[in-house]
Amino acid sequence: MTENMENDPVNVNEFEKLARQALPKMYYDYFSGGAEDQFTLRENIEAFRRITFQPRILVDVSNINMSTTILGYKISAPIMIAPTGMQQLAHPEGEVATARAAAACNTIMVYKRRDISAKLVERAERHGYKAIVLTGDTPKLGRREADIKNKLVMPRLKNLEGLLSVEIDAKGGSNLQAFASELHDASLSW
């Protein structure tokens, strides 16, 4: 943000516009897109549009407390950061910056190599984390058409050092499917 705040973004749409201008097209499309014809993405956007706040009139707002308790842990506001990968495509500090901003949150993806996942869980326990968010949405990556058209090639990212056992080759197209297959365990189940 700048000293002159009048031009700073103030809502999601303005941040999205800045991202479109600042990021290479293939990275912007990766973050903003979904699989196939993006039906689920559109449905999610519409679901959030239907959520409204009920204004309360003539209520004392001189002392506002937005804190709440999640799984017995008090947080300052009912806002949490969902697990999102490949943030280094947008900023050099990527997930590290997000973790710093969240301070009390941590996320984990179950990797194909269970020994890596076990070490991440042990590390979280040693540091006193009370919960782990497990993302299970990409055991098989959807057919992301924009990434195919853009021939999205995942660069070597610092936060993934040591997790890839092979070099992922794009073979003239997007290497995202191979990249996801290398990291995510398709056999993961209850």
Secondary structure, 3 states (H helix, E strand, C coil): CCCCHHHCCCCHHHHHHHHHHHCCHHHHHHHHCCCCCCHHHHHHHHHHHCCCCCCCCCCCCCCCCCCEEECCEEECCCCCCCCCCCHHHCCCCHHHHHHHHHCCCCEEECECCHHHHHHHHHHHHHCCCCCCEEECCCCCCCCCHHHHHHCCCCCCCHHHCCCCCCCCCCCCCCCHHHHHHHHECCCCCC
